[in-house]
């Protein structure tokens, strides 16, 4: 992958738990190569765990629409509104974020709905911007890609 010199990476969601011994993992060299990276759902949990955060089973699984409260201004949210509706679909959640990351958005059930490490150009969403139900999802993906 690194030989292809990607301009960015998106780590998508999936049905596994990062805490399962046979769950998909990523080679640490990829996450540490300085490539702009966006983690979505499982991808967020993988990033958090890789860099020293923790992921636990959520007390209540979240499936459906949620209101996203942006708590830190960040370029990833450029031209989107606070309180936008996003689509959640997860059974695990990030319990603590790694050093260097900051919490940039929350939802009622996700204390870390979005995190960022702007120095490493790594962003992560617990929600799914790629689905129709996330009202600003396309804009969020475009913001990451620009």
JOLIN-V776449 format. One line per field, one symbol per residue. ss: DSSP state (~ for helix, > for strand, _ for the rest). psi: psi as a letter, one per 20 degrees, with the letter a starting at -180 (. if undefined). burial: + if it has 16 or more other ideal C-beta (glycine too) atoms within 10 Angstrom, else -. A space follows every 10 residues. Layout:
ss = ???
psi = ???
burial = ???
This chain:
ss = _~~~___>>> >_________ _______~~~ ~____>>>>> _~~~~~~~~~ ___>>>>>>> >>>>>>>_>> ____~~~___ ____>>>>>> >>>>>>____ _>>>>>____ ___>>>>___ _>>>>_____ ______~~~~ ~~~~~_
psi = ghhimqhrqp orrrirpiip hjqprqphhg hjijpppppp dhhghggggg jjaqprpqhp qpoaqqppop ippqhhjpkr qqjqprpqnq hrqphqqrpi qqpiqrrhio imhprqnhhi lpqpphrnii qhiohjghhg hhggi.
burial = --------++ +-+----+-- -----+---- +---+-++++ ++++++++++ +-+-+--+-- -+---+-+-+ ---+-++--+ ---+-+++++ -+++--++-- +--++++-++ -++++++--+ -+++++++++ ---++++-++ +-++--
